[in-house]
Amino acid sequence: MAKQSKKRKSKSYDTFLKKQLLNPDLAAEYLSAAVQEKSLEGFLVALKNVAEAHGGIGILARTTKLNRQSMYKMFSERGNPTVSSLFTVLDALGLEVSIAPQERKSA
């Protein structure tokens, strides 16, 4: 009878991502990368991942005093949040928006 080798337990990517997104610096980098893609849908997916890492939409809704159903709609594929709602959510997550000039392409 052959000895069974110890199998390494693997963490799911979602579990790993949520743990990483608890770090404000990593969450900021993650969201900044999503912004660089210039896709609102992609940014909202990334923001939803950060929100889920911080306890989920329900907890975030209570913290921000925003309607939970509206927040689920905001984070959906067809979400179209107001700037005010985005700022409120980012503030609750301990993040803020920063604007920088685009890098100029050389001719």
BAFI-3210 file (N, C-alpha, C; in Angstrom, 3 decimals, decimal comma, padded with zeros to 6 digits):
// residues 107
n [1|2|3|4|5|6|7|8|9|10|11|12|13|14|15|16|17|18|19|20|21|22|23|24|25|26|27|28|29|30|31|32|33|34|35|36|37|38|39|40|41|42|43|44|45|46|47|48|49|50|51|52|53|54|55|56|57|58|59|60|61|62|63|64|65|66|67|68|69|70|71|72|73|74|75|76|77|78|79|80|81|82|83|84|85|86|87|88|89|90|91|92|93|94|95|96|97|98|99|100|101|102|103|104|105|106|107]
n.u [000,833|000,655|001,986|-000,019|000,326|000,750|-001,741|-001,788|-003,712|-005,607|-006,283|-009,138|-009,289|-010,997|-011,179|-008,519|-008,247|-010,133|-008,987|-006,621|-007,678|-008,492|-006,443|-005,776|-003,968|-003,493|-006,104|-006,603|-004,726|-005,736|-008,284|-007,457|-006,130|-008,325|-009,691|-007,958|-008,535|-010,674|-013,385|-016,553|-018,121|-016,170|-014,798|-016,837|-017,223|-014,766|-014,934|-017,099|-015,943|-014,088|-015,862|-017,192|-015,088|-014,886|-016,978|-019,371|-022,250|-024,558|-023,618|-022,073|-024,082|-025,487|-023,478|-023,007|-025,470|-026,935|-029,443|-029,854|-030,824|-030,549|-027,806|-027,055|-028,043|-026,458|-023,962|-024,354|-024,214|-025,400|-025,176|-025,167|-023,912|-024,242|-021,919|-021,793|-022,745|-020,684|-018,495|-019,369|-019,393|-016,679|-015,499|-016,533|-015,159|-012,670|-011,199|-010,176|-010,702|-008,350|-006,949|-004,954|-002,695|-002,730|-000,220|001,833|001,985|004,849|005,846]
n.v [-001,169|002,115|005,094|007,870|011,026|014,189|016,509|019,765|022,309|024,400|027,804|029,536|031,792|033,971|034,121|034,686|037,144|038,782|038,890|040,264|042,691|043,926|045,417|048,780|050,087|048,171|047,812|050,351|050,426|048,330|049,322|051,596|050,456|049,317|051,615|052,584|050,995|052,166|051,451|051,533|049,436|047,483|048,850|049,039|046,349|045,808|047,597|046,497|044,075|045,021|046,098|043,751|042,457|043,953|043,203|043,133|044,129|044,708|045,494|047,676|049,301|049,949|051,355|053,530|054,621|054,386|053,114|049,638|048,033|049,804|049,987|047,394|047,505|049,565|048,308|046,444|044,964|046,825|049,073|052,496|054,584|057,602|060,310|061,280|059,078|057,258|058,574|058,520|055,750|055,092|056,660|055,413|053,060|053,858|055,098|057,374|059,590|060,463|062,730|062,910|064,322|063,141|061,046|062,384|061,473|060,869|062,464]
n.w [000,000|-000,951|000,441|001,273|-000,130|001,404|000,809|-000,334|000,922|-001,046|-001,421|-002,477|-005,244|-004,868|-002,053|-001,419|-002,808|-001,473|001,065|000,505|-000,362|001,921|002,798|002,705|000,930|-001,077|-001,969|-003,015|-005,117|-006,677|-007,401|-008,773|-010,937|-012,185|-012,956|-014,880|-017,032|-018,152|-018,063|-016,909|-016,007|-015,368|-013,336|-011,419|-010,793|-009,602|-007,428|-006,106|-005,336|-003,469|-001,614|-000,797|000,433|002,677|004,284|002,882|000,859|002,350|004,920|004,129|003,106|005,443|006,796|005,077|004,931|002,641|000,456|000,488|-001,656|-003,765|-003,785|-004,554|-007,142|-008,118|-008,205|-010,163|-013,503|-015,157|-013,719|-012,747|-011,035|-009,076|-008,805|-006,257|-004,749|-005,284|-004,070|-001,426|-000,889|-001,340|000,658|002,951|002,764|003,367|001,413|-001,223|-004,019|-006,503|-008,771|-011,667|-014,090|-017,490|-018,897|-021,326|-024,714|-026,615|-029,630]
ca.u [000,000|001,465|001,668|-000,692|001,076|-000,039|-002,236|-001,821|-005,007|-005,475|-007,288|-009,746|-008,839|-011,869|-010,769|-007,232|-008,473|-010,810|-008,017|-005,710|-008,392|-008,658|-005,333|-006,177|-003,037|-003,750|-007,434|-006,450|-004,035|-006,672|-009,289|-006,769|-005,919|-009,633|-009,984|-007,103|-009,174|-011,712|-014,642|-017,347|-018,519|-015,008|-014,551|-017,872|-016,922|-013,641|-015,430|-017,929|-015,016|-013,558|-016,971|-017,411|-013,968|-015,124|-018,188|-020,494|-023,085|-025,466|-022,877|-021,705|-025,312|-025,743|-022,421|-023,145|-026,870|-027,512|-030,387|-029,167|-031,242|-029,922|-026,390|-026,942|-028,259|-025,280|-022,852|-024,735|-023,637|-026,003|-025,105|-024,776|-023,980|-023,922|-020,600|-022,010|-022,801|-019,330|-017,679|-019,853|-018,920|-015,219|-015,216|-016,827|-014,113|-011,388|-010,489|-010,556|-010,385|-007,246|-006,873|-003,594|-002,645|-002,328|001,135|001,799|002,668|005,845|005,565]
ca.v [000,000|003,326|006,166|009,010|012,271|015,274|017,445|021,149|022,958|025,613|028,821|030,022|033,120|034,959|034,250|035,379|038,525|039,513|039,135|041,303|043,957|044,544|046,361|049,984|050,382|047,226|048,121|051,555|050,027|047,493|050,196|052,459|049,640|049,183|052,904|052,697|050,258|053,070|050,718|051,712|048,101|046,873|049,557|048,674|044,981|045,938|048,253|045,501|043,145|045,694|046,172|042,412|042,174|044,712|042,754|042,982|045,265|045,021|046,266|048,946|050,103|050,499|052,317|054,724|055,058|054,288|052,011|048,402|047,624|050,740|049,648|046,205|047,973|050,354|047,407|045,484|045,209|048,026|050,106|053,833|055,342|059,026|060,615|061,410|057,719|056,689|059,207|058,017|054,369|055,125|057,213|054,368|052,035|054,462|055,432|058,650|059,746|061,362|063,020|063,237|064,558|062,005|061,096|062,797|060,582|061,602|062,457]
ca.w [000,000|-001,076|001,383|000,669|000,046|001,975|-000,194|000,100|000,785|-001,845|-001,164|-003,704|-005,638|-004,223|-000,654|-001,447|-003,229|-000,399|002,135|000,031|-000,505|003,236|002,914|001,958|-000,162|-002,161|-002,503|-003,833|-006,355|-007,417|-008,003|-009,739|-012,144|-012,834|-013,582|-016,065|-018,131|-018,668|-018,165|-015,705|-015,557|-014,725|-012,085|-010,450|-010,342|-008,669|-006,220|-005,418|-004,686|-002,278|-000,663|-000,249|001,337|003,907|004,954|001,977|000,487|003,461|005,929|003,510|003,023|006,782|007,101|004,237|004,987|001,307|000,326|000,103|-002,995|-004,703|-003,864|-005,405|-008,512|-008,474|-008,492|-011,195|-014,835|-015,730|-012,703|-013,180|-009,782|-009,086|-008,242|-004,814|-004,192|-005,350|-003,030|-000,140|-000,755|-001,191|001,985|003,938|002,631|003,737|000,179|-001,823|-005,436|-006,802|-010,197|-012,107|-015,539|-018,307|-019,432|-022,740|-025,653|-027,392|-031,073]
c.u [000,886|001,020|000,987|000,139|000,148|-000,451|-002,268|-003,220|-004,799|-006,620|-007,881|-009,230|-009,675|-011,470|-009,465|-007,432|-009,111|-009,861|-007,071|-006,386|-008,760|-007,562|-005,677|-005,262|-003,287|-005,120|-007,365|-005,767|-004,959|-007,721|-008,661|-006,510|-007,230|-010,017|-009,191|-007,694|-010,283|-013,027|-015,399|-017,736|-017,374|-014,687|-015,562|-017,690|-015,795|-014,104|-016,309|-017,040|-014,426|-014,642|-017,220|-016,291|-014,175|-016,466|-019,419|-021,327|-024,006|-024,807|-022,502|-022,923|-025,626|-024,734|-022,630|-024,523|-027,484|-028,423|-029,678|-029,539|-030,631|-028,441|-026,180|-027,113|-027,026|-024,128|-023,170|-024,082|-024,157|-025,987|-024,620|-024,848|-023,701|-022,523|-020,715|-022,043|-021,424|-018,446|-018,072|-019,331|-017,407|-014,821|-015,441|-015,783|-012,732|-010,537|-010,955|-010,110|-009,246|-007,171|-005,443|-003,625|-002,224|-000,878|001,039|002,572|003,660|005,589|006,620]
c.v [001,244|004,361|007,303|010,260|013,328|016,213|018,827|021,682|024,231|026,560|029,244|031,428|034,194|035,197|035,032|036,864|039,339|039,822|040,268|042,671|044,605|045,577|047,603|050,318|049,461|047,471|049,342|051,236|049,228|048,357|051,133|051,715|049,474|050,479|053,051|051,984|051,070|052,357|050,886|050,358|047,415|047,523|049,155|047,253|045,027|046,560|047,294|044,486|043,751|045,762|044,815|042,021|042,845|044,382|042,631|044,236|045,676|045,879|047,637|049,867|050,728|051,589|053,634|055,366|055,164|053,066|050,771|047,971|048,521|050,420|048,396|046,601|048,737|049,451|046,386|045,851|046,503|049,191|051,431|054,753|056,822|059,212|060,707|060,035|057,071|057,269|058,696|056,611|054,350|055,638|056,156|053,259|052,579|054,828|056,788|058,681|060,740|061,529|063,421|063,510|063,294|062,163|061,443|061,810|061,403|061,409|061,747]
c.w [000,000|-000,053|000,630|000,924|000,624|000,857|000,421|-000,085|-000,016|-001,521|-002,496|-003,988|-004,951|-002,771|-000,557|-001,776|-002,109|000,758|001,743|000,010|000,825|003,490|002,081|000,784|-001,357|-002,792|-003,421|-005,159|-007,265|-008,127|-009,031|-011,043|-012,907|-013,553|-014,873|-017,278|-018,793|-018,959|-016,853|-015,135|-014,811|-013,389|-011,029|-009,941|-009,313|-007,350|-005,416|-004,699|-003,416|-001,201|-000,011|000,715|002,694|004,555|004,090|001,798|001,637|004,515|005,380|003,410|004,377|007,127|006,356|004,337|003,593|001,280|-000,203|-001,316|-004,058|-004,875|-004,720|-006,869|-009,009|-008,900|-009,587|-012,531|-015,443|-014,749|-013,275|-011,959|-009,985|-008,495|-006,725|-004,141|-004,194|-004,257|-001,647|000,119|-000,533|000,183|003,068|003,917|002,986|002,536|-000,330|-003,275|-005,579|-008,319|-010,538|-013,609|-016,268|-018,725|-020,905|-023,587|-026,458|-028,887|-031,857]
res [m|a|k|q|s|k|k|r|k|s|k|s|y|d|t|f|l|k|k|q|l|l|n|p|d|l|a|a|e|y|l|s|a|a|v|q|e|k|s|l|e|g|f|l|v|a|l|k|n|v|a|e|a|h|g|g|i|g|i|l|a|r|t|t|k|l|n|r|q|s|m|y|k|m|f|s|e|r|g|n|p|t|v|s|s|l|f|t|v|l|d|a|l|g|l|e|v|s|i|a|p|q|e|r|k|s|a]
***
